[in-house]
Amino acid sequence: MKILVVNCGSSSLKYQLIDMETEAVMAKGNFERIGQKGSFLTHKVGDEKHVIEKDVKNHEEAIKIVLAQLTNEEYGVISSLKEIDAIGHRIVHGGEKFTKSVIVDDSVIKGIEEAIAFAPLHNPAHLQGIYACQKELPGVPNVVVFDTAFHQTMPEKAYIYAIPYKYYEKYKIRKYGAHGTSHRFISKRVAELMNKPIEDLKIITCHLGQGASLCAVDGGKSIDTSMGLTPLAGVPMGSRSGDIDPTVVTFLMEKENLTAQEVNTLLNKKSGKLGLSGISCDDRDIEAAIKEGNQRAKLAIDNFEYQVAGYIGRFAVQMKGVDAIVFAGGIGENGIDARKEICEYLEFMGVKIDDEKNNCRGKEAEISTPDSKIKVFVVPTNEELMIARDTMEIVSK
């Protein structure tokens, strides 16, 4: 079975064609600047890279060009589009309605539309991708996999906000979390590496990148996570503030004469490590500045690591124990110093890191010492493969 995995952003379209017999990626790519001048597609087959520069107005036009690359006479990986058995779509927000991945029908489309208020940039783009695939590949089943679905097992005491309950009833304001597909993938993989049933394990998953979130996975189920109503909450990120006193919002509106939208932009796009360091939202730039003695750059990293360690401690308490901590995402998979410094806060819990094992980037590894009371792992996440697996399971029923 061959599955096309599609992830539509507001102006981008990332994709992978996966052969599910071997779970090998046959081709992948990213269409950027959709709807803008200078849009282009970077299409990869193995080590080969092909760049197609073509202005496209929308995701429908972009999908057409992507499909043409998959069947291209020179470097195509399939001879006909009929070889695509199903399409799996990443959906950022499913609200309360979706607790698992589902096949697309009219009611599913309506549910994604209803959750637009919680993901105004992402959900409309996801719908465009679904419509484009339905038009270009008629009869091929579309499956949607929600970032929020994994967290729908959180108990009410974990997801409710202590504001008047009527606003939960009226607007469904609550914690939803994000990165659920990643947290599900890496927690399952850690259970395999430990050779234990996931039902018997308490795991804290740390998806740390430009966006960052942690999850408490007890018996294979999410019981709490750091992101909230939106992906702004939790630990500080590349350009997002993470948790702050809500009064900061009204204080800034009054003092700086800012609109609600301007404060929203400030907290989402001008805060986090970028805001603290004044340099960049990229850890590599910040670390270079630290080596030159920049104290604000050091503060940005110190603040991030302190908050991540704090969430690990909190989740260990809420699960009444922890068997494994796992790092994933750009920083989690490549941040040798970040992993070590976060785990130094956890030494009182019996966490011990082996410096030699921790000296790795972008590959699976157990980085704790044999006598560490809690096992610590690095597991590169693979959200696309998780989406493909869900898609295959659903269409095979």
Summary of the structure (lengths in Angstrom):
residues: 397
radius of gyration: 21.4
end to end distance: 13.6
largest distance: 62.1
contacts: 1343
relative contact order: 0.11
helix: 43%
strand: 20%
